[in-house]
């Protein structure tokens, strides 16, 4: 098993892995939405890879079998992030036949190490029920917040 950071030449496989993730975790996705998403992803990866997005991947004999994506965000500093650099983890996904072998755990350890080297204040994520034990095992903690998480849908 090879663990590495994705390159531009990996974009096609990253798109496929992201789509597998979407189909598994967003059961309500329509065909029209899936087509639109798949159309957007290559340009997103080309634009952001090596800038504010790093994809950690695992390969088995030239086949991408797992991913973990880190988005770097810079915000005005405050007491909770004094450097103003935070990360968000997305698309932690392992192909079904490779699960429960420690692959995602290894990718998360790489992602955490990279984030420390890059001077991030913290990394956050939204854990699925399946992923929760993995994230706890590598040191993520539940965040208790005193405000309501909200969004405005355009």
N, C-alpha and C positions, 0 to 999 in steps of 0.2 A: 504494500500500500504506500503510495506517495502522497505526502501532504505538502501543499505549496500555496502560493498566492496566484490567483488567476491572472492571465495576460489577455491582451486584446484578441489573440487567436483563440481564446476560450469562450468568446462571447456567445457563439451559437449554442454551445452546450449549457452555458449559464442560463440562457433563455429557456431551454428545454427543462432544466432543473427547476427554475422559477415556476414554470407552467405546471409541472408535476406537483409542486408545493401548493399552488393555488387550487388545483383541482381536488387535492386531498383535504385542504383546510377551509375552503370556501365552497361548500356544497351547493350554494345557491347561484353560483356563477353561470351565466347564460352563454350560449355559443357566440352571440354577438359581442359580449363583454370579453370573452376569451380571445376572440380574433383581434379586438382593439388593443388588448393588453399585449398580446404577442407581437403586434405591429410596433408598439411603443418601446418595448424592452431593448432591442438592439441599439437604438439611438441613445437610450438612457445609459446603457453600459459604456458605449463609446465615449460619451460626454463626461461621465463621472469617474470611470475607472482610473485609478492613479491620481485622482484629484481629491474628491471628498467621499469616495467609496472604494473599499477594498473587499474583494471576495476571496475567502479562504476555501480551498477545495481539496478533496481527496480523490485520487485516481487509483483504479485497479486495472492494470494492463491497458492503459490508454483510454479507459472509460471513466468519465466523471461519475462518482457514486455518492458524493455528499458535498454540501455547500454550507457556508455561514457568511453572511454579508454584514459588513460594518459600515455604517454611514457616519461620517464625521461632521459635526455641527459646531459652528462657532457662534456664541451668544454673548451679550453683554454680561460680564462677570457679576456674581453676587456671592454672598457668604457660602452658598452650597456648591458653587463651582467658580473658584477664585481665578482660574486661568481662562475660563469661558469656553473651554473645549470639552464637549461631551460626545458620546457615541451612542448610536442606536443599532441594535442587532436585528437583522431581518433574515428571513428565508433560511433558517437552519433546517436543512432537509437532508435526509439520507434515504437512498433508494431502499425499498422494502426488504430486498434480499440481503442487504448489508447492515441492517439494524441490529442493535444489541451487541455490537462488537467493539464499542468504545471509539468509533470513528468520529461522531459528532463531539464527543468529549475532547478528543485531541484537537479538533478544529477550534473549539471554544477556548482551549488553553492557548493556542496560537493567537487567536483574536485578542485575548486578555493580555498576553505578553506584548503584542504589537501596540495595544492601546497604552500600556505603561510606558513603552519606549517612546511613543509619540506625545507623551505628556497630557493625556486626557485626564479630566477631573473624575469622570465616572462613565460607565456604560450602562445603558438601560435597555430593557426589552419588555415585550408583552409575551408572557409564557402561556403556551397551550397546556392543557392538562397532561398531555404526553410528555412535553418538554420540561415541565416544572422540576421533576427530580434531577434531570441533567443539570439544569442551571443552578440548583441548590448545591449540587455536588462540586461545582467549580467555584463556588463562593458568592453567587448572587444571593441577595437578601430581599425579603418582601419589603416594599416601601409603604410606610404609613403616611398618608397625606391628609392634610387638614382642609383640603379644598376639593371641589367637584371637578372631575375630568369632563370637559365639554368639547364639542366641535360644532362648527357651522357647515352644513353640507351645501355646496354650491350646485 
